[in-house]
Amino acid sequence: MTAMLKRRGPEGSTQWQNGPVGLGHALLATTPEMLFERQPFVHPETGCAITADVRLDNRDALLAALALSERHDSIGDAELILAAYLTWGDACLDRLLGDFAFAIWDPRHRKLFCARDHFGMRPFYYHHAPGKRFLFASDARAILVLPQVPYKISEGRVADFLVPELEWIDYTSTFYEGVFRLPPGHMATITPAGINVAEYWTPQPGPELGPMSDEDYRQGFLEVFGQAVEARLRAPKGTVGSMLSGGMDSGSVVAVGQDILSARGDEPLPTYSCARHRGTDCAESHAIHAAVTMPSISPSLIHPDALHEHLDALISGNEEPFDGQCMLLKSIYLKAQADGRKVILDGAGGDVVLNEGTYVVRLLRSGQLKLAMAEIIAENRLWDETYLASDLFHYARGAYLPERARTILRGLMQPRRAKASLEASLISREFADSVRIGERFDNLGRMFPRNRTPDYAVEICNAIRPNVTGGRERYTRLAAVAGAEARDPFLDKRVVEYCSRLPGHLKMKDGWYKMILRELMADRLPDEVRWARGKPHLGWLFNETVSKLAANNGLLTLPGLQAAVGSYVDSAALANAWRAFLDGGDAEMIHTAHILSVWLRENEKRPVVPE
């Protein structure tokens, strides 16, 4: 099992066994303490043992509470978690801040205690055969390598991939039958009597902030955000880099990060961006070229016309088919790997954490009609939209239509939306029926709150899951392919709790989203980034480029697709998509089929330990 994790932890592996219990650890040293800490770690007095994938952000507070401050430079994060468990038991989870997945064997009570961090930044897969075995790992394939575990691809998840809306159908399923994910913010206790999975934390709004001035709100955000960025810069020297798009989120991460590094006297922060060449008609690329002029950074630009150099690596080796929809991200991680970076920061959580949500609806409900109208008009004008009438109707319906009526309306609309999603996809209707696709859409509906709360704090906390979970897990898997670790300062518990309590006008003002960031970054980000209009995205350009390169190199053919995915997709729709692809049309369906075909071929049989 640890040998299967070599790609994820390439710096050596160790194992520990005591009777029927065995723990393993594959090392990727992404904190200074990991350079000397040995895992699995065994507590000599109690015999309790831990293996962990962890970065703790409140080490000083924990060390003080456990009277271990004198060991600051000699205790690793895994040993610190075990010390917390030995002091507070399961309640230790209330004291941990950071990204983690761990398992503790407690021989005193003959139990295994496992947990995953608040936002699912670190993976935790498991298989349980009651009365026989419990297996866990950071990669599902490290479990499936064992012949005792049945091997069968989940056709339900294949359907979810072909109908993209279904990616977030739950927190537990995987592409393999019998292998599950431990959900974010959950713990699992395994004893001879069985397994008990329980939630220990969910995003909850705290007391309202203020009243404060807008400047106080902004400085309060900058303080907690700065703490989050600084915590994620903790790594061995020379191993940290950051993504840098043309947007506010990653730009703010880089701006604050380079301030911190400059104050320390460290080297410039390496950044990684994907863009077209200068002079092309691409708004996002224009913003990116402006962003890379920031001081105290060492930028690297990846252009679509260079993807042929890593074509095989881009196409193959995806843990899940969903990962193949992120060729831009994978390109960045592969470039960072070539540069020796093991930690890559990003700002993916900003879209949810700083989302303006139902701010305009709340203005209407509170009788602030003039301000609400001004925001609606400004939003349309700013984004060059011509949907003023439809936007007015949408906002008014959300503000004034009774909740019971909205619930009925959503129930009536759901079958229509499901039908439209199926018709827009490649999925075969026979295959869709075989996996009970209607029930899968019902499950998806249960993942999202049915009622729309007028309380923004509750609303933003509801949005943290499941939207963030699926996205963060993609980043984690893609980074692992390149032997790296993904870190997101926006998904810091302190940042989420603070942002859930911010007044709405700090999120949306004069039609601009994320206004608090735009104002705070006035002297840190170029104006071309701060005031970039719209949200173009280069991701599909990179996906399309990879599929075109594969076709030009004979790696992608219609007969090959038909042989690989024919039982899952509609043959006529696939043929039509192929003709459109050859004619220079939309490549999305062909890229989807291509990625699925490669993944199915690579996972046709049980995985084996790589040589």
C-alpha positions as CSV (number, residue, x, y, z in Angstrom):
1,M,0.0,0.0,0.0
2,T,2.8,2.5,0.8
3,A,4.5,1.5,-2.4
4,M,1.4,2.6,-4.3
5,L,1.7,6.0,-2.7
6,K,5.3,6.6,-4.0
7,R,4.1,9.3,-6.5
8,R,2.2,11.1,-3.7
9,G,5.1,10.7,-1.2
10,P,8.3,10.2,-3.2
11,E,10.8,10.8,-0.4
12,G,10.7,7.4,1.2
13,S,8.2,5.2,3.1
14,T,8.0,3.4,6.4
15,Q,5.7,0.9,8.0
16,W,4.8,-0.1,11.5
17,Q,2.9,-3.2,12.6
18,N,1.6,-4.5,15.9
19,G,-0.5,-7.7,15.6
20,P,-3.4,-7.2,13.3
21,V,-2.8,-3.5,13.0
22,G,-0.4,-1.9,10.5
23,L,0.2,1.7,9.6
24,G,2.3,3.2,6.8
25,H,3.5,6.6,5.7
26,A,4.9,7.9,2.4
27,L,6.9,11.1,2.9
28,L,6.4,14.4,1.1
29,A,8.3,16.8,3.3
30,T,6.2,20.0,3.0
31,T,6.8,21.4,6.5
32,P,10.2,22.0,8.2
33,E,9.3,19.5,10.9
34,M,8.7,16.7,8.3
35,L,12.4,16.8,7.6
36,F,13.2,15.2,10.9
37,E,9.8,13.7,12.0
38,R,9.5,9.9,11.5
39,Q,6.1,8.4,10.8
40,P,4.3,6.3,11.8
41,F,5.0,7.7,15.3
42,V,4.5,5.5,18.4
43,H,4.0,6.9,21.9
44,P,6.3,4.8,24.0
45,E,4.2,4.9,27.2
46,T,0.7,4.1,25.8
47,G,1.7,2.3,22.6
48,C,-0.7,4.6,20.6
49,A,0.5,5.1,17.1
50,I,-0.3,7.7,14.4
51,T,0.2,8.2,10.7
52,A,-0.9,11.6,9.3
53,D,-0.9,13.9,6.3
54,V,-0.9,17.2,8.1
55,R,0.0,20.8,8.4
56,L,-1.0,22.4,11.7
57,D,-1.5,26.2,11.7
58,N,-1.8,26.7,15.5
59,R,1.3,24.9,16.7
60,D,2.3,27.5,19.2
61,A,-1.2,27.5,20.9
62,L,-1.2,23.7,21.0
63,L,2.3,23.5,22.4
64,A,1.4,25.9,25.1
65,A,-1.8,24.2,26.0
66,L,0.0,20.8,26.2
67,A,3.0,22.3,28.1
68,L,5.3,21.3,25.3
69,S,6.6,24.7,24.3
70,E,10.2,23.8,25.0
71,R,9.9,21.1,22.3
72,H,8.9,23.7,19.6
73,D,11.8,22.8,17.3
74,S,11.8,19.0,17.9
75,I,8.2,17.9,17.7
76,G,6.4,17.2,14.4
77,D,2.7,17.9,13.6
78,A,1.7,14.2,13.7
79,E,3.3,13.7,17.2
80,L,1.5,17.0,18.3
81,I,-1.9,15.6,17.2
82,L,-1.2,12.4,19.1
83,A,-0.3,14.4,22.2
84,A,-3.6,16.3,21.8
85,Y,-5.5,13.1,21.5
86,L,-3.9,11.6,24.6
87,T,-4.8,14.8,26.5
88,W,-8.3,15.5,25.2
89,G,-9.4,12.3,23.4
90,D,-11.8,12.7,20.5
91,A,-12.3,16.3,21.5
92,C,-8.8,17.1,20.3
93,L,-10.4,17.9,17.0
94,D,-11.9,21.0,18.4
95,R,-8.4,22.3,19.0
96,L,-6.8,21.6,15.6
97,L,-6.4,24.3,12.9
98,G,-5.0,23.4,9.5
99,D,-5.2,20.8,6.9
100,F,-5.0,17.1,8.0
101,A,-6.0,13.5,7.6
102,F,-4.8,11.1,10.2
103,A,-5.4,7.7,11.9
104,I,-4.5,6.8,15.5
105,W,-4.4,3.3,16.7
106,D,-5.2,3.2,20.5
107,P,-4.4,-0.3,21.9
108,R,-5.8,0.6,25.3
109,H,-9.3,0.7,23.8
110,R,-8.7,-1.4,20.8
111,K,-9.9,1.3,18.4
112,L,-8.7,3.2,15.4
113,F,-9.5,6.9,15.5
114,C,-9.5,8.7,12.1
115,A,-10.3,12.3,11.1
116,R,-10.3,14.6,8.1
117,D,-9.9,18.4,8.2
118,H,-12.7,20.9,8.1
119,F,-12.7,21.5,4.3
120,G,-11.4,18.2,2.9
121,M,-8.0,19.6,1.9
122,R,-6.4,16.3,2.6
123,P,-7.8,13.0,1.2
124,F,-9.0,10.0,3.2
125,Y,-10.3,6.9,1.5
126,Y,-11.4,3.7,3.2
127,H,-12.8,0.2,2.7
128,H,-14.6,-1.7,5.4
129,A,-15.4,-5.3,5.5
130,P,-17.3,-5.8,8.8
131,G,-15.6,-8.3,11.0
132,K,-12.7,-8.7,8.6
133,R,-10.8,-5.6,7.8
134,F,-10.6,-1.8,7.7
135,L,-8.3,-0.2,5.2
136,F,-7.5,3.4,4.6
137,A,-5.2,5.5,2.4
138,S,-4.6,8.9,0.8
139,D,-5.3,7.3,-2.7
140,A,-8.1,4.8,-3.4
141,R,-5.7,2.8,-5.6
142,A,-3.5,2.1,-2.5
143,I,-6.5,0.2,-1.1
144,L,-7.5,-1.5,-4.4
145,V,-4.0,-2.9,-4.9
146,L,-4.9,-5.6,-2.2
147,P,-6.5,-8.7,-3.6
148,Q,-8.7,-9.0,-0.6
149,V,-10.7,-5.9,-1.8
150,P,-13.2,-6.5,-4.5
151,Y,-12.3,-4.5,-7.7
152,K,-15.2,-3.0,-9.6
153,I,-15.6,0.4,-11.3
154,S,-18.6,2.4,-10.1
155,E,-20.8,2.9,-13.2
156,G,-22.8,5.4,-11.2
157,R,-19.8,7.7,-11.0
158,V,-19.1,7.2,-14.7
159,A,-22.6,8.5,-15.3
160,D,-21.8,11.4,-13.0
161,F,-18.8,12.3,-15.0
162,L,-20.7,12.3,-18.3
163,V,-23.4,14.6,-16.7
164,P,-21.1,17.2,-15.0
165,E,-23.7,18.6,-12.6
166,L,-23.6,15.2,-10.8
167,E,-20.0,15.5,-9.7
168,W,-21.1,16.8,-6.3
169,I,-23.8,14.1,-5.7
170,D,-22.4,13.2,-2.2
171,Y,-19.3,13.4,0.0
172,T,-18.6,9.7,0.2
173,S,-18.7,7.9,-3.2
174,T,-15.7,7.2,-5.4
175,F,-15.2,5.6,-8.8
176,Y,-14.8,2.2,-7.2
177,E,-17.4,0.1,-5.6
178,G,-16.7,-0.5,-1.9
179,V,-14.2,2.4,-1.5
180,F,-15.5,5.5,0.2
181,R,-14.3,9.0,1.1
182,L,-14.5,10.2,4.7
183,P,-16.4,13.5,4.4
184,P,-14.7,16.8,5.4
185,G,-15.2,17.7,9.0
186,H,-15.9,14.1,9.9
187,M,-14.2,11.5,12.2
188,A,-14.5,7.7,12.1
189,T,-14.0,5.3,15.0
190,I,-13.4,1.7,14.2
191,T,-13.7,-1.0,16.8
192,P,-14.4,-4.8,16.7
193,A,-18.0,-3.8,16.9
194,G,-17.9,-1.9,13.6
195,I,-17.4,1.7,12.3
196,N,-19.0,4.9,13.4
197,V,-18.7,8.0,11.2
198,A,-19.7,11.3,12.8
199,E,-19.5,15.0,11.9
200,Y,-17.3,17.0,14.3
201,W,-17.6,20.3,12.6
202,T,-19.7,22.1,10.0
203,P,-19.4,25.8,8.8
204,Q,-21.5,27.8,11.3
205,P,-21.9,31.6,11.4
206,G,-20.6,33.2,14.5
207,P,-21.9,36.4,16.2
208,E,-22.3,39.5,13.9
209,L,-19.2,41.6,13.5
210,G,-19.3,45.2,14.5
211,P,-20.7,47.7,14.3
212,M,-17.4,48.9,12.8
213,S,-16.3,51.2,10.1
214,D,-15.7,49.8,6.6
215,E,-12.0,50.4,7.1
216,D,-12.1,48.4,10.4
217,Y,-13.8,45.5,8.5
218,R,-11.2,45.6,5.8
219,Q,-8.3,45.6,8.2
220,G,-9.8,42.8,10.2
221,F,-10.1,40.7,7.0
222,L,-6.5,41.6,6.0
223,E,-5.3,40.4,9.5
224,V,-6.9,37.0,9.3
225,F,-6.2,36.5,5.6
226,G,-2.5,37.4,6.3
227,Q,-2.4,34.8,9.0
228,A,-3.8,32.2,6.6
229,V,-1.3,33.0,3.9
230,E,1.6,33.0,6.3
231,A,0.6,29.6,7.7
232,R,0.6,28.2,4.2
233,L,4.0,29.6,3.4
234,R,5.4,27.3,6.1
235,A,7.6,24.9,4.2
236,P,11.2,23.9,3.7
237,K,13.1,26.7,2.0
238,G,12.8,27.0,-1.7
239,T,9.8,24.6,-2.1
240,V,6.8,27.0,-2.2
241,G,5.2,28.6,-5.3
242,S,1.8,30.0,-6.1
243,M,-0.7,30.0,-8.9
244,L,-1.3,33.5,-10.4
245,S,-4.2,34.0,-12.6
246,G,-5.6,37.3,-13.8
247,G,-8.2,37.4,-11.0
248,M,-8.5,38.8,-7.6
249,D,-8.2,35.6,-5.6
250,S,-4.8,34.2,-6.5
251,G,-3.6,37.7,-7.1
252,S,-4.4,38.6,-3.5
253,V,-2.7,35.5,-2.2
254,V,0.5,36.3,-4.1
255,A,0.4,40.0,-3.1
256,V,0.1,39.2,0.6
257,G,2.5,36.3,0.3
258,Q,5.3,38.3,-1.3
259,D,4.8,41.0,1.3
260,I,5.5,38.4,4.0
261,L,8.5,36.9,2.2
262,S,10.0,40.3,1.5
263,A,9.7,41.3,5.2
264,R,11.6,38.2,6.0
265,G,14.3,38.9,3.5
266,D,13.4,35.7,1.6
267,E,13.7,35.1,-2.2
268,P,11.0,36.3,-4.5
269,L,7.8,34.1,-4.6
270,P,7.8,31.9,-7.6
271,T,4.4,32.1,-9.5
272,Y,2.8,30.0,-12.2
273,S,0.4,31.3,-14.8
274,C,-1.3,30.0,-17.9
275,A,-1.9,32.5,-20.7
276,R,-1.9,33.2,-24.4
277,H,1.0,35.2,-25.8
278,R,1.0,39.0,-25.5
279,G,-1.0,40.8,-28.1
280,T,-3.7,38.2,-28.4
281,D,-7.3,39.2,-28.0
282,C,-7.9,37.5,-24.6
283,A,-9.0,39.6,-21.6
284,E,-7.8,37.0,-19.1
285,S,-4.4,36.8,-20.7
286,H,-4.1,40.6,-20.7
287,A,-4.8,40.6,-16.9
288,I,-2.3,37.8,-16.4
289,H,0.5,39.6,-18.2
290,A,-0.3,42.6,-16.0
291,A,-0.2,40.4,-12.9
292,V,3.2,39.0,-13.6
293,T,4.7,42.5,-13.4
294,M,4.1,42.5,-9.6
295,P,7.3,43.2,-7.5
296,S,9.1,40.5,-5.6
297,I,7.8,37.5,-7.6
298,S,9.6,35.2,-10.0
299,P,6.9,34.4,-12.6
300,S,6.6,31.5,-15.0
301,L,4.2,31.6,-17.9
302,I,2.8,28.5,-19.6
303,H,1.4,28.9,-23.1
304,P,-1.0,26.5,-24.8
305,D,1.4,26.0,-27.7
306,A,3.9,24.4,-25.3
307,L,1.6,21.6,-24.1
308,H,2.9,19.1,-26.7
309,E,6.0,18.8,-24.5
310,H,4.0,17.1,-21.8
311,L,1.2,15.5,-23.7
312,D,1.5,12.0,-22.3
313,A,1.7,13.2,-18.7
314,L,-1.3,15.5,-19.2
315,I,-3.5,12.8,-20.7
316,S,-2.6,9.9,-18.5
317,G,-2.4,9.1,-14.8
318,N,-5.5,10.9,-13.6
319,E,-6.9,9.5,-10.3
320,E,-10.4,10.4,-11.5
321,P,-11.8,11.3,-14.9
322,F,-12.9,14.7,-13.4
323,D,-9.2,15.6,-13.1
324,G,-8.8,15.4,-16.9
325,Q,-11.0,18.4,-17.2
326,C,-8.3,20.5,-15.6
327,M,-5.4,20.5,-18.1
328,L,-4.6,24.1,-17.1
329,L,-4.1,23.2,-13.5
330,K,-2.2,20.0,-14.3
331,S,0.1,22.0,-16.6
332,I,0.9,24.3,-13.7
333,Y,1.6,21.5,-11.2
334,L,3.9,19.7,-13.8
335,K,5.9,22.9,-14.3
336,A,6.2,23.5,-10.6
337,Q,7.4,19.9,-10.1
338,A,10.1,20.5,-12.7
339,D,11.2,23.5,-10.7
340,G,11.4,21.6,-7.5
341,R,8.3,23.1,-5.9
342,K,6.4,20.9,-3.4
343,V,3.9,23.4,-2.1
344,I,1.6,25.4,-4.5
345,L,-0.7,28.1,-3.1
346,D,-3.9,29.0,-5.0
347,G,-7.1,31.1,-4.4
348,A,-9.7,28.7,-5.5
349,G,-11.9,29.1,-2.4
350,G,-12.3,32.9,-2.9
351,D,-15.3,32.6,-5.2
352,V,-17.3,30.9,-2.5
353,V,-15.9,32.5,0.7
354,L,-16.3,36.0,-0.7
355,N,-19.4,35.4,-2.8
356,E,-21.9,38.2,-2.7
357,G,-24.7,35.7,-2.5
358,T,-28.2,37.1,-2.1
359,Y,-27.1,40.6,-1.1
360,V,-29.5,42.3,-3.6
361,V,-32.4,40.1,-2.4
362,R,-31.7,41.1,1.1
363,L,-31.7,44.8,0.1
364,L,-35.1,44.3,-1.4
365,R,-36.5,42.5,1.6
366,S,-35.3,45.2,3.9
367,G,-37.0,47.9,1.9
368,Q,-33.7,49.4,0.5
369,L,-35.2,49.6,-3.0
370,K,-33.1,52.5,-4.3
371,L,-29.8,50.8,-3.4
372,A,-31.0,47.5,-4.7
373,M,-32.0,49.0,-8.1
374,A,-28.7,50.9,-8.2
375,E,-26.8,47.6,-7.7
376,I,-28.8,45.7,-10.4
377,I,-28.3,48.5,-12.9
378,A,-24.6,48.8,-12.1
379,E,-24.1,45.0,-12.4
380,N,-25.7,45.0,-15.9
381,R,-23.8,48.0,-17.0
382,L,-20.5,46.7,-15.6
383,W,-20.6,43.3,-17.3
384,D,-22.1,44.6,-20.5
385,E,-25.3,42.6,-20.0
386,T,-28.7,43.2,-21.5
387,Y,-30.7,41.2,-18.9
388,L,-32.0,44.0,-16.8
389,A,-35.6,43.0,-17.0
390,S,-34.9,39.3,-16.3
391,D,-32.5,40.2,-13.4
392,L,-35.2,42.4,-11.9
393,F,-37.6,39.5,-12.1
394,H,-35.1,37.1,-10.7
395,Y,-34.2,39.3,-7.7
396,A,-37.9,40.2,-7.0
397,R,-38.9,36.5,-7.1
398,G,-36.2,35.7,-4.6
399,A,-37.2,38.6,-2.3
400,Y,-41.0,38.5,-2.4
401,L,-42.2,35.0,-3.4
402,P,-43.1,33.0,-0.3
403,E,-40.7,30.2,0.5
404,R,-43.4,27.6,0.1
405,A,-44.0,28.8,-3.4
406,R,-40.3,28.8,-4.2
407,T,-40.0,25.3,-2.9
408,I,-42.8,24.1,-5.2
409,L,-41.4,26.0,-8.1
410,R,-38.0,24.4,-7.6
411,G,-39.6,21.0,-7.4
412,L,-41.4,21.6,-10.7
413,M,-38.2,22.9,-12.4
414,Q,-35.9,20.1,-11.3
415,P,-37.1,17.4,-13.8
416,R,-36.8,19.9,-16.6
417,R,-33.3,20.8,-15.6
418,A,-32.3,17.2,-15.3
419,K,-33.7,16.5,-18.7
420,A,-31.8,19.4,-20.2
421,S,-28.6,18.2,-18.6
422,L,-29.0,14.8,-20.0
423,E,-29.8,16.1,-23.5
424,A,-26.7,18.3,-23.4
425,S,-24.4,15.4,-22.5
426,L,-23.1,12.4,-24.3
427,I,-24.6,9.8,-22.0
428,S,-26.5,6.9,-23.5
429,R,-30.2,6.9,-22.4
430,E,-30.0,3.1,-21.8
431,F,-26.9,3.5,-19.6
432,A,-28.6,6.5,-17.8
433,D,-31.6,4.3,-17.0
434,S,-29.4,1.4,-15.8
435,V,-27.8,3.6,-13.1
436,R,-31.2,5.2,-12.2
437,I,-30.1,8.7,-13.2
438,G,-33.3,10.3,-11.9
439,E,-32.5,9.1,-8.4
440,R,-29.0,10.5,-8.8
441,F,-30.4,13.9,-9.6
442,D,-32.7,13.6,-6.5
443,N,-29.6,12.9,-4.4
444,L,-27.9,16.0,-5.8
445,G,-30.9,18.1,-4.9
446,R,-30.6,16.9,-1.3
447,M,-27.0,18.1,-1.2
448,F,-28.0,21.7,-1.6
449,P,-30.3,23.6,0.9
450,R,-33.9,23.7,-0.3
451,N,-34.8,26.8,1.6
452,R,-33.1,30.2,0.8
453,T,-32.2,31.8,4.1
454,P,-32.3,35.6,4.4
455,D,-29.3,35.4,6.7
456,Y,-26.1,35.9,4.7
457,A,-23.9,34.2,7.4
458,V,-26.0,31.0,7.2
459,E,-26.0,31.3,3.4
460,I,-22.3,31.5,2.9
461,C,-21.7,28.6,5.4
462,N,-24.2,26.4,3.5
463,A,-22.3,27.2,0.3
464,I,-18.9,25.9,1.7
465,R,-20.2,22.4,1.1
466,P,-20.6,20.7,-1.3
467,N,-19.4,23.2,-3.9
468,V,-15.9,23.6,-2.4
469,T,-15.4,19.9,-1.6
470,G,-15.4,18.6,-5.2
471,G,-13.2,21.4,-6.4
472,R,-10.7,21.1,-3.6
473,E,-10.4,17.4,-4.1
474,R,-9.6,17.9,-7.7
475,Y,-6.7,20.3,-6.8
476,T,-5.4,17.8,-4.2
477,R,-5.4,14.9,-6.7
478,L,-3.8,16.9,-9.5
479,A,-1.1,18.2,-7.2
480,A,-0.4,14.6,-6.0
481,V,0.2,13.5,-9.6
482,A,3.1,16.0,-9.6
483,G,4.3,15.1,-6.0
484,A,3.1,18.4,-4.6
485,E,0.7,19.7,-2.1
486,A,-2.1,22.3,-2.8
487,R,-2.9,25.0,-0.2
488,D,-5.7,27.6,-0.2
489,P,-5.6,30.5,2.2
490,F,-9.3,31.3,1.6
491,L,-10.2,27.9,3.1
492,D,-8.8,28.7,6.4
493,K,-11.3,28.3,9.3
494,R,-10.5,31.8,10.5
495,V,-11.0,33.4,7.1
496,V,-14.3,31.5,6.5
497,E,-15.7,32.5,9.9
498,Y,-14.7,36.1,9.4
499,C,-16.1,36.4,5.9
500,S,-19.5,34.8,6.9
501,R,-20.0,37.8,9.2
502,L,-19.1,40.6,6.9
503,P,-21.8,43.1,5.7
504,G,-23.0,42.5,2.2
505,H,-21.8,45.9,0.8
506,L,-18.2,44.8,1.4
507,K,-18.8,41.9,-1.0
508,M,-20.7,43.8,-3.7
509,K,-20.6,47.5,-4.4
510,D,-21.5,49.4,-7.6
511,G,-21.9,46.1,-9.4
512,W,-18.4,44.9,-8.5
513,Y,-17.9,41.6,-6.7
514,K,-15.3,41.0,-3.9
515,M,-15.1,44.7,-3.3
516,I,-13.2,44.2,0.0
517,L,-10.3,42.6,-1.9
518,R,-10.4,45.3,-4.6
519,E,-10.0,48.0,-2.1
520,L,-7.4,46.3,0.1
521,M,-5.3,45.5,-2.9
522,A,-5.2,49.1,-4.2
523,D,-1.4,49.4,-3.8
524,R,-0.7,45.7,-4.2
525,L,-2.2,44.6,-7.5
526,P,-2.1,46.3,-11.0
527,D,-5.4,48.0,-11.9
528,E,-5.7,45.7,-14.9
529,V,-6.2,42.9,-12.4
530,R,-8.3,44.8,-9.8
531,W,-10.8,46.2,-12.3
532,A,-10.8,43.4,-14.9
533,R,-14.3,43.0,-16.1
534,G,-16.0,39.6,-16.5
535,K,-14.6,36.2,-15.6
536,P,-13.2,34.6,-18.7
537,H,-11.4,31.4,-18.2
538,L,-8.6,29.7,-20.2
539,G,-9.3,26.3,-18.9
540,W,-11.2,25.0,-21.8
541,L,-8.6,26.3,-24.3
542,F,-6.1,24.1,-22.6
543,N,-8.4,21.1,-22.6
544,E,-9.2,21.7,-26.3
545,T,-5.5,22.1,-27.1
546,V,-4.7,18.7,-25.5
547,S,-7.4,16.9,-27.4
548,K,-6.3,18.5,-30.7
549,L,-2.7,17.5,-30.1
550,A,-3.8,13.9,-29.2
551,A,-5.9,13.7,-32.4
552,N,-3.0,15.0,-34.5
553,N,-0.6,12.4,-32.9
554,G,-3.0,9.5,-33.5
555,L,-3.8,9.1,-29.8
556,L,-7.4,10.2,-30.3
557,T,-9.6,8.6,-33.0
558,L,-13.3,8.0,-33.3
559,P,-13.0,4.2,-33.5
560,G,-10.9,4.3,-30.4
561,L,-13.4,6.3,-28.5
562,Q,-16.3,4.1,-29.7
563,A,-14.4,1.0,-28.5
564,A,-13.6,2.5,-25.1
565,V,-16.8,4.3,-24.2
566,G,-19.4,3.0,-26.5
567,S,-21.4,1.3,-23.8
568,Y,-21.7,4.5,-21.9
569,V,-22.4,7.2,-24.5
570,D,-24.9,7.8,-27.3
571,S,-23.2,6.7,-30.5
572,A,-25.0,9.2,-32.7
573,A,-24.1,12.1,-30.3
574,L,-20.5,11.0,-30.2
575,A,-20.3,10.8,-34.0
576,N,-21.8,14.3,-34.3
577,A,-19.5,15.7,-31.7
578,W,-16.5,14.2,-33.6
579,R,-17.5,15.8,-36.9
580,A,-17.9,19.2,-35.1
581,F,-14.5,18.7,-33.5
582,L,-12.8,18.0,-36.8
583,D,-14.5,21.1,-38.3
584,G,-13.0,23.3,-35.6
585,G,-16.2,23.4,-33.5
586,D,-16.7,22.9,-29.8
587,A,-14.3,20.2,-28.4
588,E,-15.9,19.8,-25.0
589,M,-17.7,16.5,-25.7
590,I,-14.8,14.9,-27.4
591,H,-12.4,16.0,-24.7
592,T,-14.9,14.4,-22.1
593,A,-15.0,11.2,-24.1
594,H,-11.3,11.2,-24.6
595,I,-10.4,11.6,-20.9
596,L,-12.9,8.9,-19.9
597,S,-11.5,6.5,-22.5
598,V,-8.0,6.9,-21.2
599,W,-9.1,6.5,-17.6
600,L,-11.1,3.4,-18.4
601,R,-8.2,1.8,-20.2
602,E,-5.8,2.6,-17.3
603,N,-8.3,1.2,-14.7
604,E,-9.6,-1.8,-16.6
605,K,-7.8,-4.1,-14.2
606,R,-6.8,-3.9,-10.6
607,P,-3.9,-1.5,-10.0
608,V,-0.5,-3.0,-9.4
609,V,2.5,-1.6,-7.6
610,P,4.6,0.4,-10.1
611,E,8.2,-0.9,-10.6
